[in-house]
Amino acid sequence: MNSRTTLLLLVVCVALGLALYLLPETPQTSEDEAATPPEIAVLNHDSRQVTALEAVSASNQTLQVWRNGDNWDIQVGERVAGDTIVIGPTIANIAALRATSVITPETQTLADYGLDTPQLTITLQGDAGVLDRLRVGSRNPSGGARYVQVEGQAQIYLVNDVALDTLEGWYTTVPVAPTPLPTLVPTTAP
């Protein structure tokens, strides 16, 4: 190869390198971002507005939690301190519940979505009374999401929020506050 061809190739490589360096980068969306459906507000409450939550299962089991300052209490036969680390985020997620799609039933019935006898009925309360009542129906055919409906609205939402599953799990594993560790008293060796 002669020196003129080598010099020409070097100039082309430097020009390409400068072009790549100086041109603005075009934003690229990953497959996950492109596949993420838009979020639709089902409930839109600030979790600080929620002072109590009551969940009633299809078998009529009742679960109640109440705000106690910055903490949460839960009913377990009697009112006891709840595990705020578990309860707080779950209530925040339910208070600001988001859906992936909205269904406006025209020919279907509520039974098609498991909402004629919901698996859970969740009532959020604030200082002035009931904020919202949410009916949780059956899972969709793939099992990855649930149908929900806000009382008084015709729309049915498809929600894949784990907060509903977490809340439902409280019927078997109640989130009570952990027992504090005893305070160690320093002693002196004899």
Residue frames as a rotation matrix with the C-alpha (Angstrom) as fourth column:
MET 1
0.593 0.805 0.000 0.00
0.805 -0.593 0.000 0.00
0.000 0.000 -1.000 0.00
ASN 2
-0.255 -0.722 0.644 1.36
0.642 -0.624 -0.445 3.40
0.723 0.300 0.622 -0.83
SER 3
-0.792 -0.180 -0.583 1.61
0.594 -0.451 -0.667 6.29
-0.143 -0.874 0.464 1.59
ARG 4
-0.844 0.530 0.080 -1.08
-0.459 -0.792 0.403 8.33
0.277 0.304 0.911 -0.17
THR 5
-0.055 0.846 -0.531 -3.72
-0.074 0.527 0.847 5.58
0.996 0.086 0.033 0.37
THR 6
-0.275 -0.126 -0.953 -2.66
0.866 0.398 -0.303 5.15
0.417 -0.909 0.000 3.99
LEU 7
-0.973 -0.112 -0.201 -2.91
0.187 -0.894 -0.407 8.88
-0.134 -0.433 0.891 4.59
LEU 8
-0.570 0.821 -0.015 -6.37
-0.526 -0.351 0.775 9.00
0.631 0.450 0.632 2.95
LEU 9
0.054 0.570 -0.820 -7.63
0.370 0.751 0.547 6.12
0.927 -0.333 -0.170 5.13
LEU 10
-0.587 -0.337 -0.736 -6.26
0.804 -0.135 -0.579 7.80
0.096 -0.932 0.351 8.24
VAL 11
-0.962 0.266 0.065 -8.08
-0.265 -0.964 0.020 11.08
0.068 0.002 0.998 7.40
VAL 12
-0.212 0.932 -0.294 -11.35
-0.347 0.210 0.914 9.19
0.914 0.296 0.279 6.80
CYS 13
-0.060 0.139 -0.988 -11.01
0.730 0.682 0.051 7.34
0.681 -0.718 -0.142 10.14
VAL 14
-0.853 -0.275 -0.444 -10.28
0.509 -0.630 -0.586 10.57
-0.118 -0.726 0.678 12.02
ALA 15
-0.782 0.615 0.102 -13.28
-0.503 -0.719 0.480 12.29
0.369 0.324 0.871 10.35
LEU 16
0.010 0.796 -0.605 -15.59
0.022 0.604 0.796 9.41
1.000 -0.021 -0.012 11.28
GLY 17
-0.322 -0.216 -0.922 -14.28
0.874 0.307 -0.377 9.41
0.365 -0.927 0.090 14.83
LEU 18
-0.990 -0.042 -0.135 -14.86
0.088 -0.930 -0.357 13.17
-0.110 -0.366 0.924 15.17
ALA 19
-0.489 0.871 -0.041 -18.35
-0.495 -0.239 0.836 12.85
0.718 0.429 0.548 13.69
LEU 20
0.077 0.505 -0.860 -19.29
0.454 0.750 0.481 10.14
0.887 -0.428 -0.172 16.19
TYR 21
-0.543 -0.381 -0.748 -17.83
0.836 -0.162 -0.524 12.15
0.078 -0.910 0.407 19.05
LEU 22
-0.985 0.036 -0.171 -19.42
-0.014 -0.992 -0.128 15.52
-0.174 -0.123 0.977 18.13
LEU 23
-0.512 0.856 -0.071 -22.86
-0.227 -0.056 0.972 14.49
0.829 0.514 0.223 16.86
PRO 24
-0.317 0.453 0.833 -25.62
-0.948 -0.135 -0.287 14.45
-0.018 -0.881 0.473 19.49
GLU 25
-0.998 -0.033 0.054 -26.58
-0.039 0.993 -0.107 11.05
-0.050 -0.109 -0.993 20.79
THR 26
-0.298 0.947 -0.118 -30.07
-0.607 -0.092 0.790 9.92
0.737 0.307 0.602 19.84
PRO 27
-0.377 0.199 0.905 -32.02
-0.854 0.304 -0.422 8.57
-0.359 -0.932 0.055 22.79
GLN 28
-0.533 0.188 -0.825 -32.75
-0.365 0.829 0.425 4.88
0.763 0.528 -0.373 22.54
THR 29
0.200 0.647 0.736 -35.45
-0.980 0.139 0.144 3.04
-0.009 -0.750 0.662 24.41
SER 30
-0.853 -0.471 0.226 -34.78
-0.489 0.872 -0.031 -0.39
-0.183 -0.137 -0.974 25.68
GLU 31
-0.611 0.641 -0.465 -37.17
0.039 0.611 0.791 -3.25
0.791 0.465 -0.398 24.98
ASP 32
-0.531 0.401 -0.746 -38.36
0.847 0.267 -0.460 -3.04
0.014 -0.876 -0.482 28.61
GLU 33
-0.711 0.249 -0.658 -39.23
0.008 -0.932 -0.362 0.65
-0.704 -0.263 0.660 28.24
ALA 34
-0.771 0.423 -0.477 -40.99
-0.596 -0.211 0.775 0.07
0.227 0.881 0.415 24.94
ALA 35
-0.530 0.559 -0.638 -42.97
0.285 0.826 0.487 -2.85
0.799 0.076 -0.597 26.40
THR 36
-0.811 0.221 -0.542 -44.00
0.523 -0.141 -0.841 -0.96
-0.262 -0.965 -0.001 29.56
PRO 37
-0.089 0.853 0.514 -47.62
0.826 -0.225 0.517 0.08
0.557 0.470 -0.685 29.19
PRO 38
-0.514 -0.060 0.856 -48.70
-0.202 -0.961 -0.188 3.53
0.834 -0.269 0.482 30.35
GLU 39
-0.820 0.220 -0.528 -49.91
0.571 0.355 -0.740 3.80
0.025 -0.908 -0.417 33.92
ILE 40
-0.240 0.850 0.469 -53.54
0.048 -0.472 0.880 4.76
0.969 0.234 0.072 34.54
ALA 41
-0.880 -0.071 0.470 -54.58
-0.434 -0.285 -0.855 6.20
0.195 -0.956 0.220 37.90
VAL 42
-0.269 0.798 -0.540 -57.14
0.512 0.593 0.622 4.03
0.816 -0.109 -0.568 39.69
LEU 43
0.746 0.354 -0.564 -56.81
0.666 -0.388 0.637 5.74
0.007 -0.851 -0.525 43.07
ASN 44
0.013 -0.740 0.672 -54.93
0.509 -0.574 -0.642 8.98
0.861 0.351 0.369 43.54
HIS 45
0.946 0.298 0.126 -54.57
0.025 -0.456 0.890 9.68
0.323 -0.839 -0.439 47.25
ASP 46
-0.088 -0.935 0.344 -51.53
-0.609 -0.223 -0.761 10.84
0.788 -0.277 -0.550 49.13
SER 47
-0.107 0.033 -0.994 -50.80
0.439 0.899 -0.017 8.08
0.892 -0.438 -0.111 51.65
ARG 48
-0.957 -0.264 -0.120 -50.70
0.228 -0.427 -0.875 10.71
0.180 -0.865 0.469 54.41
GLN 49
-0.457 0.873 0.172 -54.44
-0.794 -0.487 0.364 11.26
0.402 0.030 0.915 53.82
VAL 50
0.150 0.510 -0.847 -55.18
-0.109 0.860 0.499 7.64
0.983 0.017 0.185 54.73
THR 51
-0.232 -0.167 0.958 -55.94
-0.934 -0.237 -0.267 7.18
0.272 -0.957 -0.101 58.43
ALA 52
-0.179 0.203 0.963 -57.34
-0.490 0.830 -0.267 3.64
-0.853 -0.520 -0.049 58.25
LEU 53
-0.479 0.080 -0.874 -57.80
-0.796 0.381 0.471 0.72
0.370 0.921 -0.119 55.91
GLU 54
-0.065 0.497 0.865 -60.31
-0.567 0.695 -0.442 -2.09
-0.821 -0.520 0.237 56.14
ALA 55
-0.589 -0.108 -0.801 -60.18
-0.751 0.439 0.493 -5.17
0.299 0.892 -0.339 53.93
VAL 56
0.093 0.685 0.722 -62.99
-0.663 0.584 -0.469 -7.72
-0.743 -0.435 0.508 53.84
SER 57
-0.881 -0.468 -0.063 -62.36
-0.379 0.622 0.685 -11.03
-0.281 0.628 -0.726 52.06
ALA 58
-0.392 0.740 -0.546 -64.90
-0.598 0.246 0.763 -13.09
0.699 0.626 0.346 50.10
SER 59
-0.253 0.256 -0.933 -65.13
0.537 0.840 0.085 -15.39
0.805 -0.479 -0.350 53.14
ASN 60
0.652 0.626 0.426 -66.03
0.119 -0.641 0.759 -12.32
0.748 -0.444 -0.493 55.25
GLN 61
0.203 -0.677 -0.708 -62.73
0.976 0.086 0.198 -12.13
-0.073 -0.731 0.678 57.16
THR 62
0.922 0.134 0.365 -62.05
0.168 -0.984 -0.064 -8.54
0.350 0.120 -0.929 58.19
LEU 63
-0.023 -0.965 -0.263 -58.62
0.997 -0.003 -0.076 -6.96
0.073 -0.264 0.962 58.45
GLN 64
0.896 0.354 0.269 -58.21
0.328 -0.935 0.137 -3.45
0.300 -0.034 -0.953 59.88
VAL 65
-0.224 -0.941 -0.254 -55.23
0.967 -0.182 -0.179 -1.12
0.122 -0.285 0.951 60.22
TRP 66
0.879 0.477 -0.014 -55.14
0.469 -0.856 0.218 2.39
0.092 -0.198 -0.976 61.70
ARG 67
0.049 -0.835 0.549 -52.63
0.230 -0.525 -0.819 5.19
0.972 0.167 0.166 61.63
ASN 68
0.813 0.054 -0.580 -51.08
0.583 -0.087 0.808 5.83
-0.007 -0.995 -0.102 65.03
GLY 69
0.468 -0.660 -0.588 -48.91
-0.223 -0.732 0.644 8.92
-0.855 -0.170 -0.490 64.58
ASP 70
-0.011 -0.569 -0.822 -46.15
-0.993 -0.093 0.077 7.85
-0.120 0.817 -0.564 62.19
ASN 71
-0.915 -0.322 0.242 -46.86
-0.326 0.945 0.023 4.17
-0.236 -0.058 -0.970 62.84
TRP 72
-0.214 0.852 -0.478 -49.67
-0.696 0.211 0.687 1.72
0.686 0.480 0.548 62.08
ASP 73
-0.540 0.189 0.821 -51.76
-0.621 0.568 -0.539 -0.47
-0.568 -0.801 -0.189 64.39
ILE 74
-0.568 0.354 -0.743 -53.47
-0.521 0.544 0.658 -3.66
0.637 0.760 -0.125 63.23
GLN 75
0.231 0.744 0.627 -56.40
-0.970 0.229 0.085 -5.67
-0.081 -0.628 0.774 64.56
VAL 76
-0.462 -0.335 -0.821 -55.38
-0.326 0.925 -0.194 -9.17
0.825 0.178 -0.536 65.63
GLY 77
-0.079 0.517 -0.852 -58.13
0.828 0.510 0.232 -10.15
0.555 -0.688 -0.468 68.01
GLU 78
0.583 0.161 -0.796 -57.11
0.607 -0.738 0.295 -6.92
-0.540 -0.656 -0.528 69.72
ARG 79
0.937 -0.257 0.235 -55.49
-0.018 -0.711 -0.703 -3.75
0.348 0.655 -0.671 68.43
VAL 80
0.537 -0.835 -0.118 -51.68
0.550 0.240 0.800 -4.15
-0.640 -0.495 0.588 68.46
ALA 81
0.210 -0.580 -0.787 -48.73
-0.556 -0.733 0.391 -2.29
-0.804 0.356 -0.477 66.97
GLY 82
0.940 0.142 0.310 -48.26
0.176 0.575 -0.799 -3.21
-0.292 0.806 0.516 63.33
ASP 83
-0.049 -0.975 0.217 -45.05
0.734 0.112 0.670 -3.56
-0.677 0.191 0.710 61.36
THR 84
0.552 0.312 -0.773 -44.89
-0.075 -0.905 -0.419 -0.05
-0.830 0.289 -0.476 59.89
ILE 85
-0.476 -0.805 -0.353 -42.08
-0.515 -0.070 0.854 -1.04
-0.713 0.589 -0.382 57.51
VAL 86
-0.856 0.247 0.454 -44.50
0.469 0.742 0.480 -3.48
-0.218 0.624 -0.751 55.82
ILE 87
0.037 0.996 -0.086 -47.83
0.870 -0.074 -0.488 -1.70
-0.492 -0.056 -0.869 56.31
GLY 88
0.083 -0.012 -0.996 -46.82
-0.012 -1.000 0.011 1.86
-0.996 0.011 -0.083 55.32
PRO 89
-0.766 -0.430 -0.478 -45.55
-0.448 -0.177 0.876 1.13
-0.461 0.885 -0.057 51.78
THR 90
-0.782 0.539 0.312 -48.42
0.620 0.727 0.297 -1.26
-0.067 0.426 -0.902 51.08
ILE 91
0.194 0.880 -0.435 -51.00
0.736 -0.423 -0.529 1.37
-0.649 -0.217 -0.729 52.01
ALA 92
-0.152 -0.321 -0.935 -49.10
-0.312 -0.882 0.354 4.00
-0.938 0.346 0.034 49.99
ASN 93
-0.971 -0.238 -0.014 -49.19
-0.101 0.357 0.929 1.74
-0.216 0.903 -0.371 46.92
ILE 94
-0.420 0.891 0.170 -52.90
0.902 0.431 -0.030 1.03
-0.100 0.141 -0.985 47.32
ALA 95
0.183 0.497 -0.848 -53.73
0.436 -0.815 -0.383 4.73
-0.881 -0.299 -0.366 47.91
ALA 96
0.018 -0.255 -0.967 -51.98
-0.729 -0.665 0.162 5.60
-0.684 0.702 -0.198 44.61
LEU 97
-0.025 0.029 0.999 -52.98
0.247 0.969 -0.022 2.42
-0.969 0.246 -0.031 42.75
ARG 98
-0.253 -0.149 -0.956 -52.14
-0.833 -0.469 0.293 2.33
-0.492 0.871 -0.006 39.03
ALA 99
0.493 0.485 0.722 -53.54
0.028 0.821 -0.571 0.13
-0.869 0.302 0.391 36.25
THR 100
-0.680 -0.718 0.149 -52.21
0.116 0.095 0.989 -1.01
-0.724 0.689 0.018 32.89
SER 101
-0.886 0.432 0.167 -55.56
0.132 -0.111 0.985 -0.88
0.445 0.895 0.042 31.10
VAL 102
-0.644 0.763 0.054 -59.18
-0.491 -0.358 -0.794 0.18
-0.587 -0.537 0.606 31.50
ILE 103
-0.864 0.491 0.114 -62.18
0.448 0.644 0.620 -1.88
0.231 0.587 -0.776 30.52
THR 104
-0.646 0.764 0.003 -65.59
-0.699 -0.590 -0.404 -0.29
-0.307 -0.263 0.915 30.10
PRO 105
-0.844 0.294 0.449 -67.96
0.316 0.948 -0.027 -3.25
-0.434 0.119 -0.893 30.17
GLU 106
-0.600 0.693 -0.399 -70.82
-0.800 -0.519 0.302 -3.08
0.003 0.500 0.866 27.70
THR 107
0.256 0.712 -0.654 -72.02
-0.634 0.634 0.442 -6.66
0.730 0.301 0.614 27.28
GLN 108
-0.444 -0.479 -0.757 -69.99
0.249 0.746 -0.618 -8.37
0.860 -0.463 -0.212 29.98
THR 109
0.768 0.636 0.074 -71.19
0.051 -0.176 0.983 -8.68
0.639 -0.751 -0.168 33.53
LEU 110
0.348 -0.631 0.693 -69.25
-0.914 -0.394 0.101 -8.07
0.210 -0.669 -0.713 36.73
ALA 111
0.741 -0.029 0.671 -69.12
-0.276 0.898 0.342 -11.85
-0.613 -0.439 0.657 37.16
ASP 112
0.897 -0.431 0.098 -66.87
0.267 0.351 -0.898 -12.05
0.352 0.832 0.430 34.07
TYR 113
0.101 -0.882 0.460 -64.24
-0.238 -0.470 -0.850 -10.23
0.966 -0.024 -0.258 36.13
GLY 114
-0.253 -0.146 -0.956 -64.94
0.745 0.601 -0.289 -11.77
0.617 -0.786 -0.044 39.52
LEU 115
-0.934 -0.137 0.331 -66.39
-0.037 -0.882 -0.469 -8.49
0.356 -0.450 0.819 40.76
ASP 116
0.061 0.998 0.009 -69.93
-0.266 0.007 0.964 -9.71
0.962 -0.062 0.266 41.49
THR 117
0.994 0.034 -0.103 -68.53
0.091 0.250 0.964 -11.29
0.059 -0.968 0.245 44.68
PRO 118
0.513 -0.851 0.111 -65.08
-0.549 -0.424 -0.720 -9.68
0.660 0.309 -0.685 45.00
GLN 119
0.246 -0.556 -0.794 -62.16
0.573 0.744 -0.343 -11.53
0.781 -0.370 0.502 46.55
LEU 120
-0.532 -0.396 -0.748 -61.41
0.830 -0.418 -0.369 -8.39
-0.166 -0.818 0.551 48.58
THR 121
0.547 0.554 0.628 -63.23
0.558 -0.800 0.219 -5.16
0.624 0.231 -0.747 49.31
ILE 122
-0.397 -0.802 -0.445 -60.78
0.912 -0.290 -0.290 -2.49
0.104 -0.521 0.847 50.47
THR 123
0.742 0.620 0.255 -62.00
0.552 -0.781 0.292 0.69
0.380 -0.076 -0.922 52.16
LEU 124
-0.495 -0.868 0.043 -59.60
0.742 -0.448 -0.498 3.61
0.451 -0.215 0.866 52.57
GLN 125
0.648 0.720 -0.250 -60.58
0.737 -0.509 0.444 6.14
0.192 -0.472 -0.861 55.22
GLY 126
-0.429 -0.711 0.557 -59.37
0.445 -0.703 -0.554 9.65
0.786 0.010 0.618 55.91
ASP 127
-0.975 0.010 -0.224 -60.11
0.194 -0.464 -0.865 12.23
-0.113 -0.886 0.450 58.56
ALA 128
-0.585 0.785 -0.202 -63.43
-0.783 -0.612 -0.110 13.15
-0.210 0.094 0.973 56.91
GLY 129
0.399 0.753 0.524 -64.60
-0.545 0.654 -0.525 9.57
-0.738 -0.076 0.671 56.32
VAL 130
0.377 -0.199 0.905 -64.38
0.517 0.855 -0.027 7.11
-0.768 0.478 0.425 53.42
LEU 131
-0.282 -0.564 -0.776 -61.92
-0.490 -0.611 0.622 8.17
-0.825 0.555 -0.104 50.71
ASP 132
-0.137 0.231 -0.963 -62.64
-0.940 0.277 0.200 5.26
0.313 0.933 0.180 48.35
ARG 133
0.233 0.212 0.949 -63.85
-0.471 0.879 -0.080 1.68
-0.851 -0.428 0.304 48.31
LEU 134
-0.272 -0.484 -0.831 -62.08
-0.961 0.175 0.213 -0.73
0.043 0.857 -0.513 45.95
ARG 135
0.696 0.499 0.516 -63.44
-0.471 0.860 -0.196 -4.09
-0.542 -0.107 0.834 44.82
VAL 136
-0.397 -0.884 -0.248 -60.76
-0.863 0.268 0.428 -6.64
-0.311 0.384 -0.869 43.86
GLY 137
0.667 0.727 -0.165 -61.93
-0.725 0.581 -0.370 -9.36
-0.173 0.366 0.914 41.49
SER 138
0.810 -0.309 0.499 -60.33
0.292 0.950 0.115 -12.38
-0.509 0.053 0.859 39.86
ARG 139
-0.235 -0.949 -0.210 -57.00
-0.067 -0.200 0.978 -12.65
-0.970 0.243 -0.016 38.06
ASN 140
0.280 0.254 -0.926 -56.80
-0.908 -0.243 -0.341 -12.17
-0.312 0.936 0.162 34.31
PRO 141
0.963 0.208 -0.174 -56.36
-0.258 0.900 -0.351 -15.32
0.083 0.383 0.920 32.15
SER 142
0.276 -0.930 -0.241 -52.54
-0.056 0.235 -0.970 -15.12
0.959 0.282 0.013 32.24
GLY 143
0.606 0.059 -0.793 -52.65
0.718 0.387 0.578 -14.76
0.341 -0.920 0.193 36.05
GLY 144
-0.396 -0.918 -0.014 -50.34
0.854 -0.362 -0.373 -11.76
0.337 -0.160 0.928 36.12
ALA 145
-0.912 0.146 0.382 -52.88
-0.208 -0.970 -0.125 -9.07
0.353 -0.194 0.915 36.97
ARG 146
-0.614 0.743 -0.265 -56.20
0.718 0.387 -0.578 -8.56
-0.327 -0.545 -0.772 38.74
TYR 147
-0.297 0.642 0.707 -59.43
0.469 -0.547 0.694 -6.84
0.832 0.537 -0.139 37.87
VAL 148
-0.656 0.117 -0.745 -60.45
0.680 -0.336 -0.652 -4.01
-0.327 -0.935 0.141 40.21
GLN 149
-0.115 0.674 0.729 -63.29
0.584 -0.548 0.599 -1.50
0.804 0.495 -0.331 40.31
VAL 150
-0.993 -0.114 -0.006 -63.72
0.080 -0.659 -0.748 1.64
0.081 -0.744 0.663 42.37
GLU 151
-0.365 0.917 -0.161 -67.17
0.850 0.257 -0.459 1.72
-0.380 -0.305 -0.874 43.95
GLY 152
0.323 0.623 -0.713 -69.48
0.214 -0.782 -0.586 4.06
-0.922 0.037 -0.386 42.04
GLN 153
-0.197 -0.437 -0.878 -67.50
-0.797 -0.450 0.403 3.86
-0.571 0.779 -0.260 38.77
ALA 154
0.834 0.549 -0.046 -68.35
-0.450 0.630 -0.633 1.77
-0.318 0.549 0.773 35.70
GLN 155
0.345 -0.774 -0.531 -64.73
-0.752 0.111 -0.650 1.27
0.562 0.623 -0.544 34.63
ILE 156
0.954 -0.237 0.182 -62.92
0.089 0.807 0.584 -1.94
-0.286 -0.542 0.791 35.44
TYR 157
0.478 -0.863 -0.165 -59.15
-0.875 -0.452 -0.171 -1.73
0.073 0.226 -0.971 35.69
LEU 158
0.826 -0.388 -0.409 -56.48
0.316 0.919 -0.234 -4.34
0.467 0.065 0.882 35.14
VAL 159
0.632 -0.558 0.538 -53.89
-0.755 -0.598 0.268 -3.96
0.172 -0.575 -0.800 37.89
ASN 160
0.569 -0.496 -0.656 -50.65
0.296 0.868 -0.399 -5.89
0.767 0.033 0.641 38.39
ASP 161
0.080 -0.486 0.870 -49.71
-0.697 -0.651 -0.299 -4.29
0.712 -0.583 -0.391 41.68
VAL 162
-0.368 -0.321 -0.872 -48.14
0.273 0.860 -0.432 -6.60
0.889 -0.397 -0.229 44.28
ALA 163
-0.851 0.079 0.520 -49.59
-0.481 -0.517 -0.708 -4.44
0.213 -0.852 0.478 47.08
LEU 164
0.197 0.980 -0.011 -52.93
-0.924 0.190 0.331 -6.24
0.327 -0.055 0.944 46.63
ASP 165
0.379 -0.144 -0.914 -51.23
0.039 0.989 -0.139 -9.62
0.925 0.018 0.381 47.00
THR 166
-0.728 -0.685 -0.021 -49.29
0.104 -0.081 -0.991 -8.36
0.677 -0.724 0.130 50.02
LEU 167
-0.509 0.625 0.592 -52.48
-0.849 -0.479 -0.225 -7.12
0.143 -0.617 0.774 51.67
GLU 168
0.510 0.731 -0.454 -54.22
-0.658 0.671 0.342 -10.42
0.554 0.124 0.823 50.96
GLY 169
-0.042 -0.648 -0.760 -51.27
0.192 0.742 -0.643 -12.24
0.981 -0.173 0.093 52.55
TRP 170
-0.684 -0.202 0.701 -51.91
-0.550 -0.488 -0.677 -10.39
0.479 -0.849 0.223 55.83
TYR 171
0.446 0.884 0.138 -54.82
-0.803 0.327 0.498 -12.75
0.395 -0.333 0.856 56.50
THR 172
0.817 -0.186 -0.547 -52.33
0.254 0.966 0.051 -15.58
0.519 -0.180 0.836 57.04
THR 173
-0.140 -0.903 -0.407 -49.21
0.960 -0.024 -0.279 -13.68
0.242 -0.430 0.870 58.13
VAL 174
0.841 0.541 -0.002 -50.26
0.513 -0.796 0.322 -10.64
0.172 -0.272 -0.947 60.15
PRO 175
-0.002 -0.902 0.432 -47.62
0.505 -0.373 -0.778 -7.87
0.863 0.217 0.456 60.02
VAL 176
0.933 0.247 -0.262 -47.27
0.340 -0.362 0.868 -7.13
0.119 -0.899 -0.422 63.73
ALA 177
0.607 -0.736 0.300 -44.40
-0.684 -0.676 -0.275 -5.00
0.405 -0.038 -0.913 65.00
PRO 178
0.150 -0.629 -0.763 -41.28
0.200 0.775 -0.600 -7.01
0.968 -0.063 0.242 65.79
THR 179
0.891 0.090 -0.445 -40.51
0.444 0.039 0.895 -7.57
0.098 -0.995 -0.005 69.44
PRO 180
0.652 -0.694 0.304 -37.78
-0.574 -0.715 -0.400 -5.15
0.495 0.086 -0.865 70.51
LEU 181
0.129 -0.720 -0.681 -34.49
0.384 0.670 -0.636 -6.61
0.914 -0.180 0.363 71.58
PRO 182
0.816 0.139 -0.561 -33.74
0.578 -0.175 0.797 -6.33
0.013 -0.975 -0.223 75.28
THR 183
0.688 -0.597 0.413 -31.38
-0.468 -0.800 -0.375 -3.58
0.554 0.065 -0.830 76.36
LEU 184
0.359 -0.656 -0.664 -28.05
0.637 0.692 -0.339 -4.97
0.682 -0.301 0.667 77.43
VAL 185
0.962 -0.093 0.258 -26.76
-0.254 -0.660 0.708 -3.70
0.105 -0.746 -0.658 80.75
PRO 186
0.207 -0.959 -0.195 -22.99
-0.291 0.130 -0.948 -3.44
0.934 0.253 -0.252 80.93
THR 187
0.999 0.023 -0.035 -21.45
0.025 0.344 0.938 -5.35
0.034 -0.939 0.343 83.78
THR 188
0.273 -0.956 0.106 -17.96
-0.917 -0.292 -0.271 -5.31
0.290 -0.023 -0.957 85.20
ALA 189
0.383 -0.224 -0.896 -15.98
0.019 0.972 -0.235 -8.47
0.924 0.073 0.376 85.48
PRO 190
0.998 0.021 0.056 -15.09
-0.055 -0.021 0.998 -9.51
0.022 -1.000 -0.020 89.03
